[in-house]
Amino acid sequence: MKIEESTIVETNDYKVIIYPASRSFTPKESKVITEKLFDFLATWAAHGKPLSSHFKIEKNQFIVVCVDEDVEAASGCSIDALGGVMKEIDQEYQLGLFDRMKATFVENGEVKTLKLQDFRSGLRNGEISKDIEVYDFSKNTYVAFLSDFLLPLRRSWAGIYID
């Protein structure tokens, strides 16, 4: 199978679904994930109509799937089908893609992921600097992803955990 460059256009406001892993992918995992997603997205459809979709692996840890809903809107069934593929990938590699009780942040240039309770206590007791940047996986459009995916702690969802 030929792996091609992503055709995501930076100015389009695609629907975005972000799958955050709890750790970085190995080179083999990245290759297999890329192949599986290319194969799946090539046939991904909503009510029999092909979806214009793309993906990218961001920071070697986050899978970002984009759908151009101006062409065709993703349906509940099509989103479920994507979720099924992602669950297979998650189970095969134990990536924690569906664990929402974690925080992923950048500290000293390094991407780190902790259980939410450990993250909160680390902030509280000073083990984690308040100068970190935090990832927000709730972004659901590509423009929001580009502008607000990584924010300073105080401006992020995790800002509630500090003073």
C-alpha positions as CSV (number, residue, x, y, z in Angstrom):
1,M,0.0,0.0,0.0
2,K,1.3,3.4,-0.9
3,I,1.3,6.0,1.9
4,E,0.6,9.5,0.5
5,E,0.9,13.0,2.0
6,S,-2.1,14.3,3.8
7,T,-4.3,16.7,1.8
8,I,-5.6,18.6,4.8
9,V,-6.0,22.2,3.8
10,E,-5.0,24.4,6.7
11,T,-7.8,27.0,6.0
12,N,-10.7,24.6,5.8
13,D,-12.7,24.2,9.0
14,Y,-13.1,20.4,9.0
15,K,-14.8,18.4,11.7
16,V,-12.1,17.0,13.9
17,I,-11.9,14.0,16.1
18,I,-8.8,13.7,18.3
19,Y,-7.6,10.4,19.7
20,P,-4.9,11.0,22.3
21,A,-2.6,8.1,23.3
22,S,-1.2,7.9,26.7
23,R,2.3,7.5,25.3
24,S,4.3,8.1,22.1
25,F,4.0,5.5,19.3
26,T,6.8,3.3,18.3
27,P,7.9,3.5,14.7
28,K,6.2,0.2,14.0
29,E,3.0,1.3,15.7
30,S,3.0,4.6,13.6
31,K,3.4,2.6,10.4
32,V,0.6,0.1,11.2
33,I,-1.8,2.9,12.5
34,T,-1.1,4.9,9.3
35,E,-1.8,1.9,7.1
36,K,-5.0,0.9,8.9
37,L,-6.3,4.5,8.8
38,F,-5.5,5.0,5.2
39,D,-7.3,1.7,4.4
40,F,-10.3,2.6,6.5
41,L,-10.7,6.2,5.4
42,A,-10.5,5.1,1.7
43,T,-13.8,3.3,2.2
44,W,-15.3,5.4,5.0
45,A,-18.9,6.5,4.1
46,A,-22.0,7.9,5.7
47,H,-25.3,6.3,4.4
48,G,-23.4,5.0,1.4
49,K,-21.8,8.3,0.5
50,P,-18.0,8.6,0.7
51,L,-16.6,10.9,3.3
52,S,-13.9,13.4,2.4
53,S,-11.5,12.7,5.2
54,H,-7.9,12.8,6.2
55,F,-5.8,12.2,9.3
56,K,-2.5,13.0,10.7
57,I,-0.4,11.8,13.6
58,E,0.5,14.8,15.7
59,K,3.5,14.9,18.1
60,N,3.8,11.1,17.5
61,Q,1.1,10.6,20.1
62,F,-2.2,12.0,18.9
63,I,-4.4,10.8,16.0
64,V,-6.3,13.6,14.4
65,V,-9.1,12.6,12.0
66,C,-10.6,15.4,9.8
67,V,-13.9,15.2,7.8
68,D,-14.9,17.9,5.3
69,E,-18.6,18.1,6.2
70,D,-19.1,20.6,3.4
71,V,-18.8,17.6,1.0
72,E,-20.7,15.0,3.2
73,A,-21.6,15.1,6.9
74,A,-20.4,12.2,9.1
75,S,-23.3,10.3,10.5
76,G,-23.6,8.6,13.9
77,C,-23.0,5.2,12.2
78,S,-19.9,6.5,10.4
79,I,-18.5,7.9,13.6
80,D,-19.2,4.6,15.3
81,A,-17.3,2.8,12.5
82,L,-14.3,5.0,13.0
83,G,-14.6,4.4,16.7
84,G,-14.5,0.6,16.0
85,V,-11.3,0.9,14.1
86,M,-9.7,3.1,16.8
87,K,-10.8,0.6,19.5
88,E,-9.0,-2.2,17.5
89,I,-5.9,-0.1,17.3
90,D,-6.2,0.8,21.0
91,Q,-6.6,-2.8,22.1
92,E,-3.8,-4.0,19.9
93,Y,-1.2,-1.5,21.3
94,Q,-2.7,-0.6,24.7
95,L,-2.6,3.2,23.9
96,G,-5.3,4.5,26.2
97,L,-7.0,6.3,23.3
98,F,-10.4,6.3,25.0
99,D,-9.1,7.2,28.5
100,R,-10.4,10.7,29.2
101,M,-9.2,10.7,32.8
102,K,-5.7,11.9,31.9
103,A,-3.9,15.1,31.3
104,T,-1.3,15.6,28.6
105,F,1.0,18.5,28.8
106,V,4.4,19.9,27.7
107,E,7.0,20.4,30.4
108,N,10.6,21.4,29.5
109,G,9.9,20.6,25.8
110,E,8.7,17.0,26.6
111,V,5.2,15.7,26.1
112,K,4.0,14.0,29.3
113,T,0.8,12.2,30.2
114,L,-0.5,11.6,33.7
115,K,-3.6,10.2,35.3
116,L,-5.8,13.3,36.0
117,Q,-5.6,12.8,39.8
118,D,-1.7,12.6,39.6
119,F,-1.7,15.7,37.4
120,R,-3.9,17.6,39.9
121,S,-1.8,16.6,42.9
122,G,1.4,17.4,41.0
123,L,0.2,20.9,40.3
124,R,-1.0,21.3,43.9
125,N,2.2,20.2,45.5
126,G,4.5,22.0,43.0
127,E,6.0,18.9,41.3
128,I,4.5,20.2,38.1
129,S,5.4,23.8,37.1
130,K,2.5,26.2,36.5
131,D,4.4,27.3,33.3
132,I,3.4,24.2,31.4
133,E,1.3,24.1,28.3
134,V,-1.7,21.7,28.3
135,Y,-3.4,19.8,25.4
136,D,-7.1,20.1,24.8
137,F,-8.6,17.1,23.1
138,S,-12.2,18.6,23.0
139,K,-11.5,20.6,19.9
140,N,-14.0,19.6,17.2
141,T,-13.1,21.9,14.3
142,Y,-9.8,22.1,12.5
143,V,-9.5,25.9,13.1
144,A,-10.0,25.4,16.9
145,F,-7.4,22.5,16.8
146,L,-4.9,24.8,15.1
147,S,-5.4,27.7,17.4
148,D,-6.2,26.2,20.8
149,F,-5.0,22.6,20.9
150,L,-2.0,23.5,23.1
151,L,-2.5,26.3,25.6
152,P,-0.7,27.8,28.6
153,L,-2.0,26.1,31.8
154,R,-3.9,29.2,33.0
155,R,-5.8,29.5,29.6
156,S,-6.5,25.8,29.3
157,W,-9.2,23.6,30.8
158,A,-6.8,22.6,33.5
159,G,-6.5,26.2,34.7
160,I,-9.2,25.4,37.2
161,Y,-6.7,23.3,39.2
162,I,-4.5,26.3,40.1
163,D,-5.1,29.2,42.5
